[in-house]
């Protein structure tokens, strides 16, 4: 999850690499290679976002833009959209030659508003979700607000704001999780998904279900806590990352085109999942946002801090290696651990499915340090393919 109070790990090395004005896109030696990914990296006290190649991880931090302790990044239409949650802004950056981070082209300023989600309809229309009691409608080229959908009527009595979180657009409908923020991290006691007609900008319905807590996430700029698979939208709840004891985590699903949760499907992850040597049934655990589906599976990190008898609610705990890479079968409600060591919750966001079905994981482990692993589902083997000086976080394909 996003962090406020962070240790100073690796700060000096990254600040030296990034310089004082990383958005100027200064030339460097031997930089005539193409970057395949956008990424965020952490020093432990702040974050930097830019583009990278897995073949040149020594250059991580060069020509990056500095953001605060909480940020997100998404790629669309040959641009990077960078959300700085500490400042309250979403900026659109161009990509220069070889996909180097280019210039800031436009910015949406939302002071004091945690806004980390963009749902693109097309190159001239998108929605923005955040702590605003509404969905903003913007032009992503200019980042200008063109309208809004009021959500205040759906705010619960004990919430100070209703927040659109994770969302996906399928068949001209936006399915977006509504998070009832009782405080910054307690995100609502039941699942709620607003279903919106993106042509008319009208709410069709709000699906609700008491079997699990709020679905979607506040820190999911890639919108991967929802998975579209085999005609269903699977919606995940992390039960406020454990900040709200008594909330129930897990998955529900909505059939595409319908407006209610499937009453015959619920997967309560903490209650039902046991993995030998990793976690027991009935012990609280939560998943990071997953990958897109590949051959019927998604991939994520499972935080088993309670099984490992580690704390997770204090600043230092974000560096504890408690997150295990896993493969998830949503339809069959099965999960298995992968042969990659535990990573910290700071480094539990970066995962990407390659065109050949292999999966890249960005990790920060005690055994193997910071870097990138490639997992092959056909052989069930993983290999470290690159090192990193800094803590690797998001890894977003530039396509």
C-alpha positions in Angstrom: 0.0 0.0 0.0 1.1 3.7 -0.2 3.3 4.9 2.6 3.7 8.2 4.5 6.5 7.6 6.9 9.4 5.9 5.1 12.9 4.9 6.0 15.9 6.5 4.1 17.1 3.3 2.5 19.0 3.8 -0.8 18.3 7.6 -0.8 21.9 8.8 -1.6 22.4 6.5 -4.5 19.2 7.4 -6.3 19.4 11.2 -5.6 22.8 11.1 -7.2 21.4 9.3 -10.3 18.4 11.5 -10.7 19.9 15.0 -10.3 17.9 18.1 -9.4 15.7 18.5 -12.5 15.0 15.1 -14.0 12.2 16.3 -16.2 14.7 18.2 -18.4 15.5 15.0 -20.2 19.3 15.7 -20.2 21.5 13.7 -22.5 23.7 10.9 -21.1 26.3 8.6 -22.5 25.3 5.4 -24.2 21.6 6.2 -24.0 20.8 5.2 -27.6 18.6 2.3 -26.7 14.8 1.9 -26.6 13.0 1.9 -23.3 10.2 -0.7 -23.1 8.7 0.2 -19.8 7.6 3.0 -17.6 8.6 2.4 -14.0 8.7 3.9 -10.6 11.6 3.4 -8.2 11.9 4.2 -4.5 14.8 5.5 -2.4 12.8 4.6 0.7 11.8 8.2 1.4 10.5 9.4 -2.0 9.8 8.1 -5.5 11.0 8.7 -9.0 9.2 7.9 -12.3 10.6 7.5 -15.7 11.2 4.9 -18.5 13.6 2.0 -18.6 15.0 -1.0 -20.4 15.5 -4.3 -18.5 18.9 -4.5 -20.4 20.1 -1.2 -18.9 19.0 -1.1 -15.3 22.2 0.7 -14.4 20.5 3.7 -15.8 17.5 3.6 -13.5 17.0 7.1 -12.1 18.4 9.0 -15.1 16.0 11.5 -16.6 13.3 10.5 -14.1 10.9 12.9 -12.5 10.7 13.1 -8.7 7.4 12.7 -7.0 6.5 12.3 -3.4 6.0 9.2 -1.2 2.7 8.3 -3.0 2.4 8.2 -6.8 1.1 6.3 -9.8 1.9 6.0 -13.5 -0.1 4.8 -16.6 0.7 4.8 -20.3 -1.8 5.8 -23.0 -1.6 7.2 -26.5 2.2 7.6 -26.5 2.1 9.6 -23.3 2.8 8.9 -19.6 0.3 10.1 -17.0 1.9 10.6 -13.6 -0.2 11.1 -10.5 1.6 12.8 -7.6 -0.7 12.1 -4.7 1.2 14.2 -2.2 0.8 17.3 -4.3 -2.6 16.5 -5.8 -1.8 16.5 -9.5 -1.9 14.3 -12.6 0.5 15.3 -15.4 0.8 14.2 -19.0 4.4 13.7 -20.3 5.4 13.1 -23.8 7.9 10.4 -24.8 11.0 11.5 -26.6 13.4 9.5 -28.8 13.8 5.9 -27.7 10.9 6.4 -25.3 12.9 8.6 -22.9 10.7 10.7 -20.7 10.0 13.9 -22.5 8.4 17.2 -21.5 5.4 17.9 -19.3 2.7 18.7 -21.8 -0.3 19.4 -19.5 -1.4 19.0 -15.9 -4.6 18.6 -13.9 -4.2 20.2 -10.5 -6.3 18.8 -7.7 -4.8 20.2 -4.5 -5.5 18.1 -1.4 -7.2 15.4 -3.5 -5.9 11.9 -3.6 -6.5 11.1 -7.3 -4.7 8.1 -8.8 -7.1 6.6 -11.3 -7.7 7.4 -15.0 -10.1 5.5 -17.1 -9.6 6.2 -20.8 -12.6 6.2 -23.1 -10.6 7.5 -26.1 -7.8 9.9 -26.9 -10.0 12.9 -26.1 -12.1 11.6 -23.2 -11.2 10.0 -19.9 -12.6 9.8 -16.3 -10.5 10.6 -13.2 -11.3 9.0 -9.9 -10.1 10.2 -6.5 -11.3 11.5 -3.1 -13.8 14.0 -4.6 -17.3 12.6 -4.2 -17.4 12.6 -8.0 -15.9 11.3 -11.2 -14.3 14.0 -13.3 -14.5 13.9 -17.0 -11.4 15.3 -18.7 -9.7 15.7 -22.1 -6.5 13.7 -21.6 -4.7 15.7 -24.3 -5.2 19.0 -22.5 -5.9 17.6 -19.0 -8.8 20.1 -18.8 -12.0 19.2 -16.9 -15.0 19.0 -19.3 -17.6 17.7 -16.8 -18.3 15.5 -13.8 -20.6 12.8 -12.5 -21.8 13.5 -9.0 -21.5 10.5 -6.6 -22.3 12.2 -3.4 -25.7 10.6 -3.1 -23.9 7.2 -2.8 -21.8 8.4 0.2 -22.5 6.4 3.3 -23.3 8.0 6.6 -20.0 7.2 8.3 -17.8 8.2 5.3 -16.2 11.6 4.8 -15.8 11.1 1.1 -16.9 8.5 -1.5 -13.9 7.7 -3.8 -14.0 6.1 -7.2 -11.1 3.6 -7.1 -10.2 0.7 -9.4 -12.2 0.7 -12.6 -12.4 -1.0 -16.1 -14.3 -0.1 -19.2 -16.0 -3.0 -21.0 -18.6 -2.7 -23.8 -19.0 1.1 -23.2 -19.6 0.7 -19.5 -17.3 1.8 -16.8 -17.3 -0.6 -13.8 -15.7 1.4 -10.9 -15.3 0.5 -7.3 -16.8 3.0 -4.8 -14.7 3.3 -1.7 -16.4 4.8 1.4 -13.5 6.5 3.1 -14.0 6.5 6.9 -10.4 7.7 7.2 -7.5 7.6 4.8 -7.1 3.9 4.9 -10.4 2.4 6.1 -12.1 2.0 2.8 -15.7 0.8 3.5 -17.3 -2.4 4.9 -19.1 -3.6 1.8 -18.4 -4.0 -1.9 -19.9 -1.3 -4.2 -19.4 -1.0 -7.9 -20.9 1.9 -9.9 -21.8 1.0 -13.5 -21.7 4.0 -15.8 -22.7 4.5 -19.5 -19.6 6.1 -21.0 -21.5 7.5 -24.0 -24.1 9.2 -21.8 -22.1 9.8 -18.7 -24.9 8.4 -16.7 -25.0 5.9 -13.8 -26.8 2.8 -14.8 -26.7 1.1 -11.4 -24.6 0.6 -8.3 -24.0 -3.1 -7.4 -23.6 -3.7 -3.7 -22.7 -6.8 -1.6 -22.1 -7.4 2.1 -20.0 -10.5 1.7 -16.7 -8.6 1.4 -15.4 -5.1 2.1 -14.9 -2.3 -0.4 -13.5 -3.6 -3.8 -10.8 -1.9 -5.7 -7.9 0.1 -4.3 -6.8 3.6 -3.6 -3.2 2.9 -4.9 -3.9 1.0 -8.1 -3.1 3.4 -11.0 -3.0 0.5 -13.4 -6.6 -0.5 -12.4 -5.5 -4.2 -11.9 -7.6 -4.9 -8.8 -10.4 -5.7 -11.3 -9.8 -8.5 -13.8 -11.8 -9.0 -16.9 -11.8 -12.8 -17.6 -14.1 -15.1 -19.5 -17.1 -12.8 -19.5 -16.8 -11.7 -15.9 -15.3 -8.8 -14.0 -13.5 -10.1 -10.9 -13.4 -7.5 -8.1 -10.9 -7.7 -5.3 -11.1 -6.3 -1.8 -7.9 -6.0 0.4 -10.1 -5.2 3.4 -8.3 -1.9 4.0 -4.9 -3.6 4.1 -5.7 -4.8 7.6 -6.3 -1.3 9.0 -9.9 -2.2 9.7 -10.1 -5.4 11.8 -13.3 -7.3 11.1 -13.5 -6.4 7.4 -13.6 -9.4 5.0 -11.2 -9.6 2.1 -11.6 -11.6 -1.2 -13.1 -11.6 -4.6 -16.6 -11.2 -6.0 -17.5 -11.0 -9.7 -20.1 -9.3 -12.0 -21.0 -10.8 -15.3 -20.3 -8.4 -18.1 -23.5 -6.6 -19.1 -25.2 -7.2 -15.8 -25.7 -4.9 -12.8 -25.4 -7.2 -9.8 -22.7 -9.3 -8.2 -22.9 -13.1 -9.0 -24.6 -14.5 -5.9 -23.0 -17.9 -6.5 -19.4 -16.7 -6.5 -17.3 -15.4 -3.6 -13.7 -16.3 -2.8 -12.7 -15.2 0.7 -8.9 -15.2 0.4 -7.8 -14.9 4.1 -10.5 -17.4 5.2 -10.1 -20.0 2.4 -6.5 -19.9 1.1 -3.7 -22.1 2.6 -0.4 -22.6 0.9 2.0 -25.1 2.5 4.9 -23.3 4.2 3.5 -19.9 3.3 0.1 -19.2 4.9 -2.8 -20.9 6.8 -6.5 -20.6 6.4 -8.1 -18.0 8.6 -5.0 -15.8 8.8 -5.3 -12.3 7.4 -3.4 -11.6 4.2 -3.8 -9.4 1.2 -2.9 -9.3 -2.5 -1.3 -6.5 -4.4 -3.0 -5.5 -7.7 -2.5 -8.4 -10.1 -1.4 -8.7 -13.8 -3.7 -8.9 -16.8 -4.9 -12.5 -17.4 -2.6 -15.0 -19.2 -3.8 -18.5 -20.0 -6.5 -18.2 -17.4 -4.2 -17.0 -14.6 -3.3 -13.7 -13.0 -0.1 -13.0 -11.0 0.4 -11.0 -7.9 2.2 -10.7 -4.5 0.5 -12.1 -1.4 1.4 -10.3 1.8 1.5 -12.9 4.5 2.9 -10.6 7.3 0.8 -12.2 10.0 1.9 -15.8 9.1 5.5 -14.5 9.3 4.6 -12.8 12.6 5.7 -9.4 11.2 4.1 -6.1 11.8 2.7 -4.1 8.9 1.1 -0.9 10.3 4.3 1.0 11.1 6.7 2.7 8.8 9.6 0.2 9.0 7.4 -2.7 8.2 7.1 -1.6 4.6 10.6 -2.8 4.1 10.0 -6.2 5.6 10.1 -9.1 3.1 6.6 -10.4 3.6 5.1 -10.5 0.0 5.3 -13.8 -1.9 4.8 -13.9 -5.7 1.8 -16.1 -6.5 -0.2 -17.5 -9.5 -4.0 -17.1 -9.1 -6.8 -19.1 -10.8 -9.8 -16.9 -10.2 -12.4 -19.2 -11.6 -11.2 -22.3 -9.7 -10.3 -20.3 -6.6 -6.8 -21.6 -6.4 -3.5 -20.0 -5.6 0.1 -21.3 -5.6 3.4 -19.8 -4.5 6.1 -19.2 -7.1 9.9 -19.9 -6.8 10.9 -16.3 -6.0 11.8 -15.1 -2.5 9.6 -12.8 -0.4 9.8 -9.1 -1.4 8.9 -6.0 0.6 5.5 -4.4 0.4 7.2 -1.4 -1.2 8.3 -3.6 -4.0 5.0 -5.5 -4.5 3.6 -3.6 -7.5 5.8 -4.5 -10.4 4.7 -7.4 -12.5 4.1 -7.8 -16.2 3.1 -10.6 -18.6 5.3 -10.8 -21.6 4.0 -11.7 -25.1 5.3 -15.3 -24.7 3.5 -15.8 -21.4 6.5 -15.4 -19.1 6.0 -13.0 -16.2 8.4 -10.3 -15.0 8.5 -9.5 -11.3 10.2 -6.5 -9.8 11.3 -7.3 -6.2 13.4 -6.2 -3.2 14.4 -9.4 -1.3 16.8 -10.2 1.5 18.4 -13.1 -0.5 18.7 -11.6 -4.0 18.5 -7.8 -3.4 16.7 -5.5 -5.7 16.0 -6.5 -9.2 13.9 -8.3 -11.8 13.0 -11.9 -12.1 11.4 -13.8 -15.1 9.1 -16.7 -14.3 8.2 -19.3 -16.8 4.8 -21.0 -16.1 5.7 -23.9 -18.4 8.7 -25.0 -16.4 7.6 -23.4 -13.0 11.1 -21.9 -12.8 12.3 -18.3 -12.2 15.6 -16.6 -13.0 17.0 -13.2 -12.0 17.5 -11.2 -15.1 18.6 -7.8 -13.9 19.8 -6.0 -10.8 18.7 -2.6 -9.5 20.3 -0.2 -7.0 17.0 1.3 -6.0 13.7 -0.4 -4.9 11.8 -1.2 -8.1 8.1 -0.6 -8.1 5.7 -0.3 -11.0 6.7 -1.7 -14.4 4.3 -0.5 -17.1 4.7 -1.6 -20.8 4.9 1.3 -23.3 2.4 -0.2 -25.7 
